[in-house]
């Protein structure tokens, strides 16, 4: 798929979309009204993408606002094999749920960074950090195409349904490669297409709402793997974690129908930065 929809207007619309979600989560008023909840409500983490991602024992000690602001498509912290003492960076950290879970896994000798471009999400995440009393966490303001960390400073990159939102995915992957230490791991959950993308209507791929809903910006699986290899990564793989079939209940979260032979999935994308 082309990244032709590369303009600041689209980025701003995505920013506004997630700013609304952050403000809604801060009010802790759950609803089940799909991807476009108004400013006084937020989707429960049980919608089409987020259903069943986190176990109760993972979230029971986290602030409710962090759980309500979970807008991902997977649980990268459960699949990334995080180890004590490691430094983790979450690209597009939102309300902070994956950062807090990562901090728990790497322990007091490790550290978890969260990076987000939305001021409202950062404010929510920092408030959640204060409520949770987590000290080995730092939230950074910035874009995932321009990570404000030094070269070779991170052991693991995670992300949860965010890279698909970028209009310059090659830059995102290059930045991830840059900040990872040799031997570091790329371990993200993302939405991907499988199949012949030439059959997908261009009107869908250009739709700004579909970008905000994690659909229009999704890469085709083999394209994603090829871009990882181009960025320098090795051992790139995709593990399918969910398949979105037919017309889901929250139709704004996935296209109502796709051409035959094309499907939308959530996948856990793994790769490593070579030692040399």
N, C-alpha and C positions, 0 to 999 in steps of 0.2 A: 504494500500500500504506500502511496506517496504521502509525504509530509507537507503537501502543498499549502495546507491551511495554516501557514506560518505567519501570523500577524498579531500585533499587540491587542487588537480588539477581541480576538478569541481568548487570549490569555486573561484579559480583564473580565470577560464574561465567566470564565471558569473560576477566577478569584472571587467574584461576587457570589457565585453559586455556593462556594464552600464557606464564604464569610457568613451567609445566611444560615447555613447548617451549624456553624460554630455558635452563633448567637442563640439558635434554637436549643442546642444541646446544653448551653449554659443555663437555660431556664429549666432543664430537666423535665420537660413535658413530652413524654413519648407518644407516638401515634403510629398508625400503620397505613399512612396515606401515600406511600410510594416515594419516588425520588425527588419530588418537587414540593416538599412540605413548606408551609408558609413560615413567617418569621417567629410564630409562637409555638411551633411544634417541630419535632424531629422524628425521623424514621427510627423505629426500633431496630436493633441489630439482628433482625430476623427477616429482612427483606430478601429479594431474589438473589442478590450477590452474597449477603452477609449471613445467610441462614446457617446456624449451627457451627460457627467458626471457632468459638471459644468455649472451653469447658467451664462449668460453674466454679470449680476450684481455682481457675486462673483469674477470674474477674471478681470474685466475692470480696476481695480486700481492696479493690480499686474504686476510686470515686465514680459514682453513677454517671457523672457528666462525661468521663472518659469512655465509658462503655457505650453510652448513647451516641457519642460522636464517632463511633467506629463505622467507617464507610467503606471498608475494604472488601476484598473478594476471596480472602484466604487468611491463614494464620501463619505468617512466615516465621514467627518465633518458635513455633512448634516443630518446624521442619528444617530449620537452619543449623541445628546441632551446635548451639552457642555454648561456649566453655568459660569457666571461671577465669577472670583476668583479661578477657578480650575486650576490644574497643569496637562498638557497633554503631553504625550510622543508619538511621531510618530516613529514607528519601520521601518527603511528603508526609510528615509525622502526624498531622491533624491534631486530634485531642490528646494524643500521647499514649494510647493503649499499648501499641507494640513497643514503644520506647520503655514503658514501665515494665512490661513483661521481659524485655531484653535485659534491663537493669537487674531484675531479679535473677536471671540465669547467669549473667557474668559475675555477679556478686560484688562485694565492696572493693575488690582489687581491679575490677573492670569498670567500663564506662559506656553509657549509651547516649548518643547524640540524636536529636530530632531536628530535621530541617524542614521548614515550611515557608511558603511565600505569603501566606495570608495572616495579617496581623491579628485578626479575630481568633483564628485557630491557635496562634502562638499564645495569646492571652489566656485562652481556655486551657491549653496544655500546661502553662506555668501555674495557673490556679490549681489545676489538678495535681501537679507536682507538690505544691505546698500542702494540699489536703492529704496526700498520700505520704508525705514526709520522706520522699525518695531523694537521696543526696548524690548518687552517682549518675546523675542525668543532667544534660544541658541542652536547651532548645535554642536553635540558631535561626535567624531570619535570612532567607535567601532562596534562590531558585535552584532546582535540581540540575539545571544546565550550567550552573556556576557555583560549585560547592565551596563554601568559605572555610576550607580546611587544607592543611599542607599536604604535599605529596606523601604517599606511603605512610599515612597516619592512622589507618583504620584496618581492622582485621576482617570485618564482615559488613557487607552492604545488605540491608533489607529494604523492602518497600511493599506496600499493600495497595494494589490497584491505583497506582499513581503515575508510573512511567507512561502508561497509555494516554495520559492527559497532556503530555508534552508534545509540542509541535516540532521539536528537534531532538528526536530520540538518539541519534548518533552522538550528539553532544553529551547527552545524559550518560550514555554508556562509556564515552571517553573520560568523562569526569569520574565515574565510578572506578574505572580502571586506574586513573591517576591517583586517587586518594587511598586505594587499597595497597597494603603491603604485599611484597612478593609472597605468593602462597595464600593470599587473602581470598575470601569467598564472596561471590555474588549469589544472593539467595532471596529472590523476590517472588511475591504472588502478583499475578497480573491477569488481565483479561486478554484473550487472544482469539483470533479466527483460525479455523482449520478449513482448508479447501481452496478452490479456485476463486481468488478475489476479483477476477475480471468480471464475475457474474454479479457482484454486489453493486446495487445502484449507487451512482456517484452522489445522488441527492442525500443518501444516508451518510456517506463519508464526509460530506461537506456541512452536515447539520450541526450547528453549535450546541444545541441542547443534547444531541447524541454524544458529542465530545464530553460535555460535563457529566453525562451519565455513564462514562467509561466504555462506550461502544464504538463511536466513529473513529476514535484515535487508536483502537486496538490494532496491533500488527498481526499478520499471518504468522503462524508458528515457525515455519522454515525461514521466513524473512527475519524474525526475531533472532533465531540462532545464528543466521549468517551475519547479522549486524554485531552480535557479541564476538564472533570470531574476527570480524574486521577490526573491532576495537582492541583486539589482542588477547581476548579470553580464550581459555582452553576448556575442554570437557563440558561444553554447553549442552544442556538437556532440558526438556520440558516434561514435567509429570502432571498429567491431567487430574485436577482435583474436583471439578464440577463441570457438567455440561448443561447448557441452557437450551432446552428443547421447546419448540412450539411458541405459543404466546404466554409468557409468564404473567402472574397476577399483577406485578408491577411493570406494566408495559413500557413505562418510560425508562426502565433500567436495561432493556434489551429490545432489539427490533422485533416487531410483531411477527415477522416472518423473514426467512432468508432463502436464497435460491437453493435448489436441490444440490447436495454435495458440499454445502458450506455450513459450518456450525460455529457457535460462539461458546467458548470454554473459559473457565478459570484454570490457570496452570501455575505450578511452582517451577520457576525458572532458576536453574543452577548453572554456575560456571566458576572457574577459578583463574586467578592471575598467576601465570607461571612463575616459578622461583627464579628463573634466569631470563 
